[in-house]
């Protein structure tokens, strides 16, 4: 029983250290890293992710155009539908993370998520292939008098989108985490592989999207929506096949309970013991039975001290004869408390990410609407599909990641004579925020030119070339390359290995909140300006709106986000300087005991000092 409890005053010098606990096998078997995992497993995971993203993004990139041209919906309704659907898809990742951790594991959750997505895109293909599932087609000139879709037609559409959201809930929180599971970070080789995994994960599927979406979006817009949806359906089926082909090479970790349930227990127990003083109290800290050979054990930190009450053994009657808590809603382990602290520690940066992602959403909706009302002609016989503009963002993202990984880092290694010289997370996020502000300012200026040109010629489409919209889409992609990648990396490294799924879910939850806030802002702006001489948003024709003013409003929110991050949230980041300092301290502390240290341990150790 004594090994399950500890006094808060014991071992003060090691209070912020991480301890590696030798696992106690549950089933007597452990997968050898030499038999599974590594890049040979990750290639199947990235292949699955690439084709899954090809399928889903070919729909996302052109969904605005599809709803506008095939369902005769107003621009405002389309924007709300797309943003709420995106938000629902992202928030479903929380449910997916819970199911993965508590019941299915990451492999099966990913597999079932892909199957749900396949069902969803099949329904969308049916809506495109069966005319009765849509209202009659309508030309741009007749758009104000177009036939509205029936409720049952919208119902079929929303069923398809619903299945896609369910699929996203299974895929998004697990794909990064499952890929990271394949690396043995106890070795130098594994640590190096994991370090580049985040950027290459983004890079590989983005390149595939740039190559393939060009043709898919063109077919959807200019040839046939049914054929254009059938192609990503086949790609999604192929992605499932690729994923299953690698099933014997994966390191699949069994579900060990949901961290979300543990967090609720910690909050409940801390509230029940809110009047108890923590000083000189014994804390419940049992050695858990785990089968994971890379399990990291966290020790008490000084942040969010009020939560430590959940682990206070108020009375010996709370423990049974074996020293185990009788009621884990009244007494939680110190590990459960520290896991919740890890989650709370990322929230300031999480808020910053939300504001960056709001900018990215604008180009998927209003940016595409702008493209529709410009001159998209190249030569006399070819018109650029509006959905192609999203490829500009992906090209910009891929270009920067390639420059960063293949040119910037090797050059800095040669200059500094050090193993790695990467930009710190703080620098990358600051650059991302600045790019998000510039994106909105440029978008506002270009929209003013587009609108004035259309009004001058009294036409629905402006004579302005779509090429003037390229910079704002490129800036949106660079915003993602700097801010989104850095924030995703921060979330994953900040969390212990057992919470990697949670890190993925939290990342996509920030995207979800950005979608919902974006939709809320759109509706507030519409209501606030609809009674004016020229409303900022609303209707089926951007020429009767002042979209440029809306863009300037989003840019102002970006300025506030920069101020918030620079003066507050950045203090919660783990910079490269801190990491290097932490490595030296840990190596000195562990000298003679271990010559290898998990990257994750280093990051969490430093985080404990904040």
C-alpha positions in Angstrom: 0.0 0.0 0.0 2.9 2.4 0.8 4.1 2.3 -2.8 0.8 3.8 -4.0 1.0 7.0 -2.0 3.5 9.7 -1.6 4.0 12.8 0.5 4.0 16.2 -1.3 7.3 17.1 0.5 9.2 14.0 -0.6 11.9 14.2 -3.2 11.6 17.9 -3.9 14.6 18.0 -6.1 13.0 15.6 -8.6 9.5 17.2 -8.5 9.7 18.3 -12.1 11.4 15.3 -13.6 9.9 12.5 -15.7 10.5 8.9 -14.7 10.5 6.0 -17.1 8.6 3.2 -15.6 9.4 -0.3 -16.7 6.1 -1.7 -18.0 4.4 -4.6 -16.3 3.1 -6.7 -19.2 -0.6 -7.4 -19.2 -0.7 -10.3 -21.6 2.9 -11.4 -21.4 3.6 -10.2 -24.9 5.1 -7.1 -26.4 5.6 -6.1 -30.0 9.3 -5.7 -30.9 10.1 -2.5 -32.7 12.3 -4.6 -35.0 9.3 -6.5 -36.2 6.9 -3.6 -36.8 6.8 0.1 -37.1 9.1 2.7 -38.6 8.9 4.2 -42.1 7.8 0.9 -43.6 4.6 1.2 -41.6 4.3 4.9 -42.0 4.4 4.7 -45.8 1.0 2.8 -45.7 -0.4 5.3 -43.2 0.7 8.3 -45.3 -0.6 6.5 -48.4 -4.0 6.1 -46.8 -3.9 9.6 -45.6 -3.0 11.0 -49.0 -5.8 9.3 -50.9 -8.3 9.9 -48.0 -7.4 13.6 -48.2 -7.7 13.5 -52.0 -11.3 12.2 -51.6 -12.4 14.5 -48.8 -10.6 17.7 -50.1 -11.9 17.2 -53.6 -15.3 17.6 -52.0 -14.3 20.4 -49.5 -12.6 22.4 -52.2 -15.6 22.4 -54.5 -18.5 22.1 -52.0 -19.2 25.8 -52.1 -19.5 25.7 -55.9 -21.6 22.5 -55.8 -24.1 23.9 -53.4 -24.3 27.3 -55.2 -24.7 25.9 -58.7 -26.6 22.6 -58.1 -28.8 23.5 -55.1 -29.4 27.1 -56.0 -28.7 28.3 -52.4 -27.8 31.8 -51.4 -24.2 32.7 -50.7 -24.9 33.3 -47.0 -26.7 29.9 -46.7 -23.8 28.2 -48.5 -21.2 29.8 -46.2 -23.1 28.7 -43.1 -23.6 25.2 -44.4 -20.0 24.7 -45.3 -18.7 26.2 -42.0 -21.1 24.4 -39.8 -20.3 21.1 -41.6 -16.6 21.7 -41.3 -17.1 22.5 -37.6 -19.2 19.4 -37.0 -16.5 17.3 -38.8 -13.8 18.7 -36.6 -15.7 18.5 -33.3 -16.6 14.9 -34.1 -12.9 14.2 -33.6 -13.4 14.6 -29.8 -15.9 11.7 -29.9 -13.5 9.8 -32.1 -10.7 10.3 -29.7 -12.8 9.1 -26.8 -13.9 5.9 -28.7 -10.3 5.2 -29.8 -8.8 5.5 -26.3 -11.6 3.8 -24.5 -12.8 1.0 -26.8 -11.4 0.5 -30.3 -7.8 1.7 -30.5 -6.3 3.9 -33.2 -6.1 1.3 -35.9 -9.8 0.2 -35.8 -11.0 3.8 -35.3 -9.1 4.9 -38.4 -10.5 2.0 -40.4 -14.1 2.6 -39.3 -13.7 6.3 -40.0 -12.6 5.6 -43.5 -15.6 3.3 -44.1 -18.0 6.0 -42.8 -16.4 8.5 -45.1 -16.8 6.1 -48.0 -20.6 5.9 -47.3 -20.8 9.6 -47.1 -19.1 10.3 -50.4 -21.3 7.6 -52.0 -24.4 9.5 -51.0 -22.9 12.7 -52.4 -22.2 10.9 -55.6 -25.8 9.8 -55.8 -27.0 13.4 -55.3 -24.8 14.4 -58.3 -25.9 11.5 -60.4 -29.6 11.4 -59.8 -31.3 14.6 -61.0 -34.4 14.1 -58.8 -32.3 14.6 -55.6 -31.6 18.2 -56.6 -33.6 21.2 -57.7 -33.6 22.1 -61.4 -30.5 23.7 -62.8 -30.3 27.5 -63.0 -28.2 30.0 -64.8 -26.3 32.9 -63.1 -28.5 35.4 -64.9 -31.6 33.8 -63.5 -30.2 33.1 -60.0 -32.5 35.4 -58.0 -35.5 33.4 -59.3 -34.1 29.9 -59.2 -36.0 27.0 -57.8 -35.2 26.3 -54.1 -34.4 22.7 -53.0 -37.1 20.7 -51.2 -36.6 19.9 -47.6 -36.2 16.1 -48.4 -33.5 17.0 -51.0 -31.6 18.9 -48.4 -32.1 16.0 -46.0 -30.4 13.6 -48.4 -27.6 16.1 -48.8 -27.2 16.5 -45.1 -27.1 12.7 -44.6 -24.2 12.4 -46.9 -22.4 15.3 -45.1 -23.3 13.7 -41.8 -21.5 10.4 -42.7 -18.5 12.4 -43.9 -18.4 14.1 -40.5 -18.6 10.8 -38.7 -15.7 9.5 -40.8 -13.7 12.6 -40.1 -14.3 12.1 -36.4 -12.6 8.7 -36.6 -9.8 9.7 -38.9 -8.6 13.1 -37.8 -7.7 12.5 -34.2 -5.9 9.2 -34.9 -4.0 9.6 -38.2 -1.1 11.7 -36.8 -1.1 9.8 -33.5 -1.1 6.4 -35.2 1.8 7.5 -37.4 3.8 8.7 -34.4 3.2 5.4 -32.7 5.3 3.7 -35.3 8.6 5.4 -34.3 10.8 4.1 -31.5 11.8 7.4 -29.8 14.1 5.7 -27.4 16.7 5.5 -30.2 18.4 8.4 -32.0 17.1 7.2 -35.3 13.5 7.1 -34.1 13.8 10.6 -32.6 15.1 12.0 -35.9 12.3 10.3 -37.8 9.6 11.6 -35.5 11.1 15.1 -35.7 10.5 15.3 -39.5 7.3 13.3 -39.5 5.0 16.3 -38.8 6.2 18.3 -41.8 6.5 15.3 -44.2 3.0 14.2 -43.2 1.7 17.5 -44.3 4.0 17.6 -47.4 3.2 14.2 -48.9 -0.6 14.3 -49.0 -0.5 18.0 -50.0 1.6 17.1 -53.1 -0.8 14.3 -53.9 -3.7 16.7 -53.6 -2.1 19.3 -55.8 -1.5 16.8 -58.5 -4.8 15.0 -58.4 -7.3 17.7 -57.4 -6.4 19.7 -60.5 -8.1 17.0 -62.6 -10.9 16.1 -60.2 -12.1 19.6 -59.6 -11.9 20.3 -63.4 -14.0 17.2 -64.1 -16.6 18.2 -61.4 -16.9 21.8 -62.7 -16.6 21.3 -66.5 -17.4 17.7 -67.3 -19.7 16.0 -64.8 -20.4 16.3 -61.1 -21.3 12.6 -60.9 -18.0 11.5 -62.5 -16.2 14.1 -60.4 -17.6 12.6 -57.2 -17.1 9.0 -58.4 -13.4 9.5 -58.7 -12.8 10.5 -55.1 -15.1 7.7 -54.1 -12.8 5.2 -55.8 -9.7 7.0 -54.2 -11.2 6.6 -50.8 -11.8 2.9 -51.4 -8.2 2.6 -52.6 -7.0 4.4 -49.4 -8.8 1.8 -47.3 -7.1 -1.0 -49.3 -3.6 0.6 -48.8 -4.3 0.9 -45.1 -5.3 -2.8 -44.8 -2.2 -3.9 -46.8 0.0 -2.6 -44.1 -1.9 -4.0 -41.2 0.8 -6.6 -40.3 3.5 -4.0 -40.1 1.8 -1.6 -37.7 2.5 -1.2 -34.0 -1.1 -1.2 -32.6 -1.5 -0.2 -29.0 -4.5 -1.4 -27.1 -7.0 1.1 -25.7 -6.3 1.8 -22.1 -9.2 4.0 -21.2 -10.3 7.4 -22.1 -8.3 10.4 -20.9 -11.5 12.5 -21.1 -13.2 10.3 -18.5 -10.2 10.7 -16.2 -10.3 14.4 -16.6 -13.9 14.6 -15.6 -13.0 12.4 -12.5 -10.2 14.8 -11.6 -12.4 17.8 -11.8 -15.1 16.1 -9.7 -12.7 14.9 -7.1 -10.9 18.3 -6.9 -14.3 20.0 -6.4 -15.3 17.6 -3.7 -12.1 18.2 -1.8 -11.9 21.9 -2.5 -11.8 22.8 1.2 -8.8 20.4 1.9 -5.4 21.9 2.4 -2.7 20.3 0.2 0.3 21.1 2.4 1.7 18.0 4.2 -0.9 15.8 2.6 -0.2 12.4 1.1 -0.9 12.1 -2.6 -2.2 8.9 -4.3 0.4 7.9 -6.9 0.1 4.2 -7.8 2.3 2.3 -10.3 -0.2 1.5 -13.1 -0.1 -1.8 -15.0 0.7 -1.0 -18.6 1.7 -2.9 -21.6 3.3 0.0 -23.4 7.1 -0.3 -23.3 7.4 3.4 -23.9 5.1 4.6 -21.2 6.2 7.9 -19.6 5.4 8.5 -16.0 4.8 12.1 -15.0 5.6 13.5 -11.5 3.9 16.4 -9.7 4.3 19.9 -11.2 3.6 23.2 -9.6 1.1 24.6 -12.1 -2.7 24.4 -11.5 -2.0 23.4 -7.9 -5.7 23.4 -7.0 -6.2 20.2 -9.1 -3.8 18.3 -6.8 -6.7 18.1 -4.3 -8.1 15.3 -6.5 -5.1 13.1 -5.5 -5.1 13.9 -1.8 -5.7 10.9 0.4 -8.0 12.6 2.9 -8.6 9.4 4.8 -7.1 5.9 4.7 -10.6 4.5 4.2 -10.4 5.8 0.6 -8.0 3.0 -0.2 -8.6 -0.8 -0.1 -6.2 -3.3 1.4 -4.1 -3.3 -1.7 -3.7 0.5 -1.6 -6.0 1.1 -4.6 -8.6 3.8 -4.6 -12.1 2.5 -3.8 -13.9 5.3 -5.7 -12.0 6.9 -8.5 -14.5 9.8 -8.6 -13.4 10.8 -5.1 -9.7 9.9 -5.3 -7.7 10.2 -8.6 -4.1 9.3 -9.2 -1.4 11.9 -9.6 -0.9 10.8 -13.2 -4.6 11.6 -14.0 -4.1 15.0 -12.4 -0.9 15.7 -14.4 -2.6 14.6 -17.7 -5.3 17.3 -17.1 -2.6 19.8 -16.4 -1.0 19.0 -19.7 -4.3 19.8 -21.5 -4.9 23.0 -19.6 -1.3 24.1 -20.4 -1.9 24.1 -24.1 -5.2 26.2 -24.0 -3.6 29.6 -24.4 -1.9 28.5 -27.6 -5.0 26.7 -28.6 -6.9 30.0 -28.6 -4.3 31.6 -30.8 -4.8 28.8 -33.3 -8.5 29.4 -33.5 -8.0 32.9 -34.8 -5.5 31.8 -37.4 -7.8 29.1 -38.7 -10.7 31.6 -39.1 -8.7 33.2 -41.9 -8.1 29.9 -43.6 -11.9 29.4 -43.6 -12.6 32.6 -45.5 -10.8 31.4 -48.6 -12.8 28.2 -48.7 -16.0 30.1 -48.8 -16.0 33.8 -49.6 -12.7 33.4 -51.5 -14.4 30.9 -53.8 -17.4 33.1 -54.2 -15.1 35.9 -55.3 -13.5 33.7 -57.9 -16.9 32.8 -59.3 -17.6 36.5 -60.1 -14.3 37.2 -61.8 -13.0 36.6 -65.3 -11.7 33.0 -65.1 -10.8 32.8 -68.8 -7.4 31.6 -70.0 -7.4 32.0 -73.7 -10.7 31.8 -75.6 -11.7 28.2 -74.7 -10.7 27.5 -71.2 -12.1 28.7 -67.8 -10.4 28.0 -64.5 -12.7 26.0 -62.1 -13.2 28.1 -58.9 -12.2 25.1 -56.8 -8.7 25.2 -58.3 -7.9 28.3 -56.3 -7.6 26.2 -53.1 -4.7 24.5 -54.8 -2.8 27.7 -54.6 -2.9 27.5 -50.8 -1.7 23.9 -51.0 1.1 24.7 -53.4 2.3 27.6 -51.2 2.2 25.3 -48.1 4.1 22.5 -49.9 6.6 24.9 -51.3 7.5 26.4 -47.9 7.8 23.0 -46.2 10.1 21.8 -49.0 12.2 24.9 -48.7 12.3 24.6 -44.9 13.2 20.8 -44.7 15.5 20.5 -47.7 17.2 23.9 -47.9 16.8 26.0 -44.8 17.7 23.3 -42.2 20.7 21.8 -44.1 22.1 25.3 -44.7 21.7 26.2 -41.0 23.4 23.0 -40.0 26.4 23.9 -42.0 26.5 27.4 -40.8 26.0 26.7 -37.1 27.8 23.3 -37.0 25.1 21.9 -34.9 22.8 18.9 -35.5 19.6 20.9 -36.0 18.7 24.5 -36.2 14.9 24.8 -36.6 12.8 27.9 -36.2 11.2 27.9 -32.8 7.5 27.4 -32.5 7.0 30.9 -31.3 8.6 32.4 -34.3 6.6 30.2 -36.7 3.3 31.0 -35.0 4.1 34.8 -35.0 4.9 34.7 -38.7 1.7 32.7 -39.3 -0.4 35.3 -37.5 1.2 38.2 -39.5 0.5 36.3 -42.7 -3.1 35.8 -41.7 -3.5 39.6 -41.2 -1.9 40.3 -44.6 -4.1 37.7 -46.2 -7.3 39.6 -45.1 -5.9 43.0 -46.0 -5.0 41.8 -49.5 -8.3 40.1 -49.9 -10.1 43.3 -48.9 -8.2 45.4 -51.4 -8.7 43.0 -54.2 -12.4 42.6 -53.5 -12.8 46.4 -53.7 -11.2 46.4 -57.2 -13.4 43.4 -58.3 -16.6 44.9 -57.1 -15.9 48.3 -58.6 -15.2 46.7 -62.0 -18.4 44.7 -61.9 -20.5 47.7 -61.0 -18.9 49.8 -63.6 -20.0 47.4 -66.3 -23.3 46.5 -64.6 -22.5 42.8 -64.8 -22.6 39.8 -62.5 -19.1 38.8 -63.3 -16.3 41.3 -63.0 -13.9 41.9 -65.9 -11.1 41.6 -63.3 -8.9 38.5 -63.9 -9.0 35.8 -61.3 -5.2 36.1 -61.1 -5.5 39.0 -58.8 -6.9 36.6 -56.2 -3.9 34.4 -56.2 -1.9 36.3 -53.5 -4.6 36.0 -50.9 -4.9 32.2 -51.4 -1.1 31.9 -51.3 -1.0 33.8 -48.1 -3.6 31.6 -46.6 -1.5 28.5 -47.4 1.6 30.1 -45.9 -0.4 30.9 -42.8 -1.2 27.2 -42.5 2.4 26.2 -43.2 3.7 28.3 -40.4 1.0 28.5 -37.8 -1.0 25.2 -38.3 2.1 23.0 -38.5 3.7 24.6 -35.5 0.6 24.4 -33.4 0.0 20.8 -34.4 3.6 20.0 -33.5 3.2 21.8 -30.1 0.1 19.9 -29.2 1.6 16.5 -30.0 4.9 17.1 -28.2 3.3 18.8 -25.2 1.2 15.7 -24.5 2.5 12.4 -23.1 2.4 9.5 -25.5 -0.8 8.2 -24.0 -2.5 11.5 -24.9 -1.5 11.7 -28.6 -5.0 11.0 -29.7 -6.2 13.8 -27.5 -3.6 16.1 -29.0 -5.0 15.4 -32.5 -8.6 15.9 -31.2 -7.7 19.2 -29.6 -6.1 20.4 -32.8 -9.2 19.7 -34.9 -11.4 21.0 -32.1 -9.7 24.4 -32.6 -10.6 24.1 -36.3 -14.2 23.3 -35.3 -14.4 26.3 -33.0 -13.0 28.5 -35.8 -15.7 27.2 -38.1 -18.5 28.0 -35.6 -17.1 31.4 -34.6 -16.7 32.2 -38.3 -20.3 31.3 -38.9 -21.4 33.3 -35.9 -19.4 36.4 -37.1 -20.9 36.1 -40.6 -24.5 36.1 -39.2 -23.8 38.9 -36.7 -22.2 41.0 -39.5 -25.1 40.2 -41.8 -27.8 41.3 -39.2 -25.9 44.3 -38.1 -25.4 45.7 -41.7 -28.5 44.4 -43.5 -30.5 47.5 -42.7 -27.8 49.8 -44.1 -27.5 51.2 -47.5 -25.1 48.4 -48.6 -25.0 45.3 -46.5 -21.6 43.7 -46.0 -22.9 40.2 -46.6 -25.9 38.4 -47.9 -27.8 37.6 -51.1 -26.6 35.8 -54.2 -24.5 38.6 -55.7 -21.3 39.9 -54.0 -21.6 43.1 -56.1 -24.4 44.2 -53.8 -22.3 43.6 -50.7 -19.2 45.1 -49.1 -17.2 42.0 -48.5 -14.1 44.1 -48.3 -15.3 45.6 -45.1 -15.8 42.1 -43.7 -12.3 41.1 -44.6 -10.9 44.2 -42.8 -12.9 43.2 -39.7 -11.2 39.7 -39.7 -7.8 41.4 -40.2 -8.5 43.5 -37.1 -9.2 40.3 -35.1 -5.9 39.0 -36.4 -4.1 42.1 -34.9 -5.8 41.4 -31.6 -4.7 37.8 -31.8 -1.1 38.8 -32.4 -1.1 41.1 -29.4 -2.6 38.3 -27.3 -0.1 35.7 -28.4 2.9 38.0 -28.1 2.2 39.2 -24.6 0.5 36.2 -23.1 0.2 32.9 -24.9 3.8 32.6 -26.1 4.9 32.1 -22.5 3.3 28.6 -22.6 5.3 27.6 -25.7 8.4 25.4 -25.5 11.0 27.1 -27.6 14.0 25.5 -29.1 16.2 27.2 -26.6 14.3 25.8 -23.8 14.4 22.4 -25.3 18.2 22.5 -25.7 18.5 23.7 -22.1 16.3 20.9 -21.0 18.3 18.3 -22.9 21.5 19.4 -21.2 19.9 19.3 -17.7 18.3 15.9 -18.3 21.5 14.4 -19.7 23.4 15.6 -16.7 20.8 14.3 -14.3 20.5 10.9 -15.9 24.2 10.4 -16.6 25.3 6.9 -15.6 21.7 5.7 -15.7 20.6 6.1 -19.3 22.2 7.4 -22.5 19.0 7.9 -24.3 16.0 10.2 -23.6 12.7 10.3 -25.3 11.9 13.6 -27.0 8.6 13.6 -25.4 10.1 13.3 -22.0 12.3 16.3 -22.6 9.4 18.4 -23.8 7.2 17.5 -20.9 10.0 18.0 -18.4 10.5 21.6 -19.6 6.7 22.1 -19.6 6.6 21.2 -16.0 8.7 24.2 -15.1 6.1 26.6 -16.5 
